[in-house]
Amino acid sequence: MFTTSSAYDLLAMHGVKRTQLVHLWHPTFYRRVAIFSWKLLYRAIPVDSRISDHGVAMVSRCSCCSEPSSEDLNHLFISSDLASKLWRWAASTLNIQLSYQDNITSRLWHVMCQSNPNTPHGFITVYSTMLILWEIWRSRRSLRFEGKKLSFDRKTHNIRYMLSLSLEAATFKVSSPDQKLQDIYSLGFSPNIKQVSFKLIRWIPPSKGLVLNVDGASKGNPGACGGGGCVRDCNGNLLFAFAHYYRFGSNLVVESRSLCDGLRLALEHGFHLAEIRSDSLTLVTSISSGKVPSWECLHWWRDALSIIQTFHLNINHIYRQANQLADALANVACTSHSNVLYFSTGSLPPSCKGPLTMDRSGVPSLMSAF
């Protein structure tokens, strides 16, 4: 099945994917600083040397140096008087070990590759590097076009202030090592770190009637995919299960198809359902609201919604840990590349018997929660 967007993805020239560029676009970073850093990575900053390279003859002089020097990207952002002073301040005050390549693009890229903004220390390393570059550029513009010179203390105050604002707005799920965390606290910064808690999750039998658990698996999203589901009674006894292979598709498509197939097969074999459970919150929300989540899954989503409304079935979201049997069946479909129906516990694949036994015995699974 081809769409306009899939044709574009096949034909368009996307170039080399650099996943570290995502680090520039942290939601708490000042957007102008992020855009400036992105332009600097592509050497698109209009310093004197870049302007001369485009055929505009001019006398070059670095505005951030006391002695006359020609201005290019590496000189302005690495070896100018202001840049050298700011990098030394960052290494001593912020306790950040920066790379000292002679190329500013390599230096910024190295920092982005070696730091993880999802941790407090990585966040400070990446953002302070970006803020230093931004402060150098602001000072250069003020000196050249307005004749204003800010004190060095004012520049460092601006960096610390913007850094503290972003840290207050950010919440980290991963902490830094204790020593680095103590260094951050000693600087007066207090990052918000969520404490990890744990929940015990188990499969709960229905109070009455039969329950249908469904799940889908897409290896690659999109990629090879399959769906699975099972019908059980209030004692946890397996009455019926299926594992269907759907070839190529996305997570949302395979979740919709497995739900539709589970409902159709339950009706076909005379199982009167009382409840449906799925670990796809997007699918459950779309069924409850009556709004299709994607045009790709409209065909199966519409049929499933029609059956649910006709028989007044309840559909509920559950955690993945309480849906392990359906998940195991979906993975069996992905590996076997076939459609199989099961009507007894003994006919289940070996990988599915363990989750079924755990569900019947009420053994809980551990889930981390923030």
Summary of the structure (lengths in Angstrom):
residues: 370
radius of gyration: 29.0
end to end distance: 39.3
largest distance: 89.1
contacts: 1129
relative contact order: 0.09
helix: 52%
strand: 16%
